[in-house]
Structures are given as C-alpha cells and as structure tokens.
Amino acid sequence: MNIKYKATDDRWLCHLEEQGKGGLLADDRGLGKTIQVIAFLLRQQKRNKLKPTLIVLPIALIENWQEEIRKFAPSLNRSIYVHKGSGRYKSAEQISQFDIILTSYDTLKIDQLILGKIDFQSIICDEAQNVKSHSSQRSRALRAMKYEFRLAMGSSLFGMGKDKIIVGLTWSLCGHDYEAKPPINKENWLSHNRLSCPPLHVKPPKLLLLPT
C-alpha cells in the first residue's frame, strides 16, 4: 500500500486537529485506518506537533503498529517507545521525551497518574471499543489524560454495539469535558450531545463516520 494514497485523506484529520475537534475513524477491517493515521502523524512531525503522541491499543496490536511505522514511515521510528512490562519507565519526564508512545488500555489504567502528568499533542485509541463502558476504569483513565487532539479508531461501527459506539463518539468528539447522564441510548444520543459537542462544517471522507 502506498503511503501517498492514504495521505490524501489525512487532511481531514489535520482539519479536525486545527479546529480543536476530535474524530472517530471507522471502517471494515483491512481498508487502511492505521496507514491513514501514520500519514497524519508524518504531517504532525513536519509541523513540529508530534511530540509527544500517545497511541492506546490492545496489546496484541502493538507489534503490528511498530511494523507499519517501520515500513511506511521510518522517520517516525526514530523516537518511539513501547510503554509496557515491568521495565517500563516510571516517570512522566522519561516518557515524554519520545515522539510516539504505544501502550495498552490496561497499562494506561495502571499508570494513569504517571501518564496524566504529560501534555500530549495527540491521543489516538485503536480498537476504541475496548474502552468498554463510560463508567469503566479504562474510560476514566482515558478521560483523565491531557491532550490537544483526540482520535478514536474502530474496525466496524456496526460490530461494536451501541454502548461502545456511544463511548467512542462521546470521548472522540467531546473529550474529557463530557459526563454521561443516563439514560443514554441509540435513539437519544444525538439530541443528548448536541449541546455538548461542537458542530462540524466540513464533509468528512468516506472512512470517517461521524454523527449528523
């Protein structure tokens, strides 16, 4: 896959970042979400807005992300750190020296106080359905992070289940300022959040699914 092909769509992510808005990137498996985000990270690197970026994902996907970065964006591989295991760094100062930090949802939960001290440029959540419910410890840890831009990624909205869709949308679009006020369901999500989330005025590309 050519990184230049996906670079055409990453302008939408750049637009969201420039406007101070978050996004939800979802498609069927294998259509190139990771490559599109890597293209976005390359743009951020050129604009000196990459360091530090946190990517949260299932632990099983960490090696895949490392391989994709090595293959398509070697310049990003020069300052990348995998935050996991007993030997992981214990201070925010050590972690924040890297451009890209990869960690799992459970490690984020465990090291919430350490990672919460870092002012991240971007936080990207791959397979965001793993956040589970709004009241889960993973969700609370994620909302405790500091960031300029946030992006949630999912393999398929239709396979995530309505509760997980709601969690992904509310965090990616509204950030940590959002507080759930039950009952929230598929039918009333949009009306419930219309006052909380900023309006979108630019038509998204086909891979980016947002509420209308």
C-alpha positions, 0 to 999 in steps of 0.5 A: 500500500502506498503511503501517498494514497492514504495521505490524501485523506489525512487532511481531514484529520489535520482539519479536525486537529486545527479546529480543536475537534476530535474524530472517530475513524471507522471502517471494515477491517483491512481498508487502511485506518492505521496507514491513514493515521501514520500519514497524519502523524508524518504531517504532525512531525513536519509541523513540529506537533508530534511530540509527544503522541500517545497511541492506546491499543490492545496489546496484541496490536502493538507489534503490528503498529511498530511494523507499519511505522517501520515500513511506511514511515521510518522517520517516525521510528526514530523516537518511539517507545513501547510503554509496557512490562515491568521495565517500563519507565516510571516517570512522566519526564522519561516518557515524554521525551519520545515522539510516539508512545504505544501502550495498552488500555490496561497499562494506561489504567495502571499508570494513569497518574504517571501518564496524566502528568504529560501534555500530549499533542495527540491521543489516538485509541485503536480498537476504541471499543475496548474502552468498554463502558463510560463508567469503566476504569479504562474510560476514566483513565482515558478521560483523565489524560491531557491532550490537544487532539483526540482520535478514536479508531474502530474496525466496524461501527456496526460490530461494536454495539451501541454502548461502545459506539456511544463511548467512542463518539462521546470521548472522540468528539467531546473529550474529557469535558463530557459526563454521561447522564443516563439514560443514554441510548441509540435513539437519544444520543444525538439530541443528548450531545448536541449541546455538548459537542461542537458542530462540524462544517466540513464533509468528512471522507468516506472512512470517517463516520461521524454523527449528523 
